[in-house]
């Protein structure tokens, strides 16, 4: 079951940021995540998200938020383009959870009238890159360690 994320989901989203940011590391719970910008003040105007529940437990989340040019996210394109963040707990990966979350969130972004959506991904995370490409994302920028991808929603 997929449900809309609410204000009470901020702690879970914070945990999911750790899973997303430290996808290669064995213990994201001990990591110092510099990506708090993706959850600080969750449910500010423009914040939207979905949570996938499996057997009464949340196993993944996808959300987007708008950023300002003066305090951008890692996959920032412009102030009109929301940036997607997504993570799935390790024991639920490879089971279609990420794909279901992306489908649900992209539909929500379309419904809200956004023309496109962006994200940042580690350039070495080939599994995630392939998943994003299956959902219409393509590369628009790169840094030493990450790619910025964009999908048109129209």
Secondary structure as UniProt FT lines:
FT   STRAND          2..4
FT   HELIX           7..9
FT   HELIX           10..21
FT   TURN            22..24
FT   HELIX           28..30
FT   HELIX           36..38
FT   TURN            39..43
FT   TURN            45..46
FT   STRAND          48..54
FT   TURN            55..56
FT   STRAND          57..65
FT   TURN            69..70
FT   TURN            74..75
FT   TURN            79..80
FT   STRAND          82..88
FT   HELIX           90..92
FT   TURN            93..96
FT   HELIX           97..111
FT   TURN            112..113
FT   STRAND          116..122
FT   TURN            123..124
FT   HELIX           126..134
FT   TURN            135..136
FT   STRAND          138..142
FT   STRAND          146..152
//
